[in-house]
Amino acid sequence: MSTVVRLPAGSRLRRPPQPTSAPRLALLGTGTVGSAFVARCDALRRRGVAVPPFAWLANSRAVAAGDDAPAALRRLRGAAPQQAPLPPWAEREGLRRGDIVVDATASDLVAGWHSEWLLRGIHVVTANKLAAGADLVRAQAITHAARDGGACHGDSATVGAGLPLLRAVRALVAGGDRIRSVEGVLSGSLAWLFAHHDGSRPFSALVRTARDGGLTEPDPRVDLSGEDVRRKLLILARAAGLPLEARDVAVESLLPPALVAAAGDAVDAALDALDAPMQARLSAARAAAASLHVVGSFGDDGANVALRLLPAGHVLAAGAGTDNRVAVHSCRYDERPLFVQGPGAGAGVTAAALLDDVLAIAGGAALRASA
Ligand SMILES: NC(=O)c1ccc[n+]([C@@H]2O[C@H](COP(=O)([O-])OP(=O)(O)OC[C@H]3O[C@@H](n4cnc5c(N)ncnc54)[C@H](OP(=O)(O)O)[C@@H]3O)[C@@H](O)[C@H]2O)c1
């Protein structure tokens, strides 16, 4: 005799309705990453890939319809400044259930909207770490809203710019594994800076080159303070099932006081204050026959971010350029860690990670529609 398990009436009522139309994209942020995202969408469409159409694009100054996204992007990039960032565009622009918001901003205001959209069945794909990598309450609200709204929060671009690290951690946990620790070079920008820091150019000049090449955060102090690595550690730890708060991660900042205190338009000049302390760190590393790396870790011994001297041949000192290098120790991988290495910064790989998430969501929607 078979048993029929009846769902309580409430859970049937709570099941989110399915979208009735094909997903559209709404892009927030037309800077380094947002522009690369539009270019990649355009390139893949020309190769016949079914990329959802843009409904609209926006930056902090203006909103434009998305029929011709590259032209809209050009107009938005030239838009006049506003007194204050735009208010919630989404409300005005009529997002519908099943649409996909792409957050290519570094805005706390935008990050605060993710759970609201998800609850309404609007998917969110993000490069912005202030969503799941800031307050634990916000990260948990995002998880709950995605579940209750039947929407996806695509965050592949937030850690390792799409390297298969975050998804490996999630897959291990889903398979019953326990993550014991994660340790590694998680900032592609800092990896690039220290790979090029050989004393031939002042450290400040390297920071300017990295910033102008779109490798750093819009404000490079977010990288140099260790804050960017802290956010990535929080995202990874939460994905591993550890509900860490920002204060649980001890962070060694590389910022001298003059750079901490600098107002927005004085940051560039204040970068020079990095040169003497970074030269001293380089000399100490050379004296110890080691190299400098900013390493972040969490595990049973706590969580921290620090500039470390690693001896030649150390596994975390391998690679080059913007490479992230991360070791995951778990019950399954207890003798030797799972190791992920590859380019972890830059507009191209970040935009590709955003589009991976978009296509996975749109592919899922198409599958559901044909079922
Ligand atoms: N670059 C990388 O390698 C990399 C890698 C991984 C993740 N990320 C992340 O990607 C995000 C974007 O980085 P980026 O380098 O592209 O920054 P960016 O060049 O400074 O661009 C940021 C964009 O966000 C827009 N914006 C700010 N507030 C907004 C608001 N309230 N509404 C709508 N748009 C708003 C800005 O508008 P305006 O143009 O009007 O100022 C700008 O277009 C960041 O969260 C960063 O952490 C970057």
Ligand as a Chemical Component Dictionary entry (heavy atoms), coordinates in Angstrom:
data_LIG
# 
_chem_comp.id                   LIG 
_chem_comp.type                 NON-POLYMER 
_chem_comp.pdbx_formal_charge   0 
_chem_comp.three_letter_code    LIG 
# 
loop_
_chem_comp_atom.comp_id 
_chem_comp_atom.atom_id 
_chem_comp_atom.alt_atom_id 
_chem_comp_atom.type_symbol 
_chem_comp_atom.charge 
_chem_comp_atom.model_Cartn_x 
_chem_comp_atom.model_Cartn_y 
_chem_comp_atom.model_Cartn_z 
_chem_comp_atom.pdbx_ordinal 
LIG N1  N1  N 0  37.188 44.978 -11.268 1  
LIG C1  C1  C 0  37.302 43.718 -10.862 2  
LIG O1  O1  O 0  38.264 43.001 -11.170 3  
LIG C2  C2  C 0  36.231 43.096 -10.017 4  
LIG C3  C3  C 0  36.281 41.728 -9.722  5  
LIG C4  C4  C 0  35.258 41.152 -8.963  6  
LIG C5  C5  C 0  34.232 41.948 -8.506  7  
LIG N2  N2  N 1  34.218 43.297 -8.785  8  
LIG C6  C6  C 0  33.112 44.088 -8.275  9  
LIG O2  O2  O 0  32.365 44.636 -9.352  10 
LIG C7  C7  C 0  31.684 45.800 -8.889  11 
LIG C8  C8  C 0  31.907 46.924 -9.906  12 
LIG O3  O3  O 0  33.291 47.219 -9.999  13 
LIG P1  P1  P 0  33.825 48.246 -11.102 14 
LIG O4  O4  O 0  35.287 48.112 -11.068 15 
LIG O5  O5  O -1 33.078 48.042 -12.377 16 
LIG O6  O6  O 0  33.367 49.655 -10.451 17 
LIG P2  P2  P 0  33.178 51.073 -11.198 18 
LIG O7  O7  O 0  33.943 51.095 -12.473 19 
LIG O8  O8  O 0  33.401 52.139 -10.199 20 
LIG O9  O9  O 0  31.606 51.068 -11.591 21 
LIG C9  C9  C 0  30.607 51.108 -10.607 22 
LIG C10 C10 C 0  29.313 51.489 -11.279 23 
LIG O10 O10 O 0  28.272 51.433 -10.307 24 
LIG C11 C11 C 0  27.401 52.546 -10.529 25 
LIG N3  N3  N 0  26.593 52.860 -9.358  26 
LIG C12 C12 C 0  26.996 53.304 -8.146  27 
LIG N4  N4  N 0  25.922 53.525 -7.358  28 
LIG C13 C13 C 0  24.839 53.205 -8.100  29 
LIG C14 C14 C 0  23.434 53.248 -7.845  30 
LIG N5  N5  N 0  22.937 53.633 -6.669  31 
LIG N6  N6  N 0  22.586 52.869 -8.849  32 
LIG C15 C15 C 0  23.076 52.470 -10.054 33 
LIG N7  N7  N 0  24.400 52.409 -10.347 34 
LIG C16 C16 C 0  25.255 52.781 -9.377  35 
LIG C17 C17 C 0  28.361 53.665 -10.869 36 
LIG O11 O11 O 0  27.645 54.739 -11.426 37 
LIG P3  P3  P 0  28.392 56.068 -11.967 38 
LIG O12 O12 O 0  29.040 55.655 -13.258 39 
LIG O13 O13 O 0  27.266 57.012 -12.139 40 
LIG O14 O14 O 0  29.368 56.447 -10.883 41 
LIG C18 C18 C 0  29.296 52.932 -11.838 42 
LIG O15 O15 O 0  28.742 52.930 -13.143 43 
LIG C19 C19 C 0  32.266 46.106 -7.498  44 
LIG O16 O16 O 0  31.351 45.669 -6.503  45 
LIG C20 C20 C 0  33.534 45.274 -7.432  46 
LIG O17 O17 O 0  33.838 44.850 -6.123  47 
LIG C21 C21 C 0  35.166 43.865 -9.554  48 
# 
loop_
_chem_comp_bond.comp_id 
_chem_comp_bond.atom_id_1 
_chem_comp_bond.atom_id_2 
_chem_comp_bond.value_order 
_chem_comp_bond.pdbx_ordinal 
LIG N1  C1  SING 1  
LIG C1  O1  DOUB 2  
LIG C1  C2  SING 3  
LIG C2  C3  SING 4  
LIG C2  C21 DOUB 5  
LIG C3  C4  DOUB 6  
LIG C4  C5  SING 7  
LIG C5  N2  DOUB 8  
LIG N2  C6  SING 9  
LIG N2  C21 SING 10 
LIG C6  O2  SING 11 
LIG C6  C20 SING 12 
LIG O2  C7  SING 13 
LIG C7  C8  SING 14 
LIG C7  C19 SING 15 
LIG C8  O3  SING 16 
LIG O3  P1  SING 17 
LIG P1  O4  DOUB 18 
LIG P1  O5  SING 19 
LIG P1  O6  SING 20 
LIG O6  P2  SING 21 
LIG P2  O7  DOUB 22 
LIG P2  O8  SING 23 
LIG P2  O9  SING 24 
LIG O9  C9  SING 25 
LIG C9  C10 SING 26 
LIG C10 O10 SING 27 
LIG C10 C18 SING 28 
LIG O10 C11 SING 29 
LIG C11 N3  SING 30 
LIG C11 C17 SING 31 
LIG N3  C12 SING 32 
LIG N3  C16 SING 33 
LIG C12 N4  DOUB 34 
LIG N4  C13 SING 35 
LIG C13 C14 SING 36 
LIG C13 C16 DOUB 37 
LIG C14 N5  SING 38 
LIG C14 N6  DOUB 39 
LIG N6  C15 SING 40 
LIG C15 N7  DOUB 41 
LIG N7  C16 SING 42 
LIG C17 O11 SING 43 
LIG C17 C18 SING 44 
LIG O11 P3  SING 45 
LIG P3  O12 DOUB 46 
LIG P3  O13 SING 47 
LIG P3  O14 SING 48 
LIG C18 O15 SING 49 
LIG C19 O16 SING 50 
LIG C19 C20 SING 51 
LIG C20 O17 SING 52 
# 
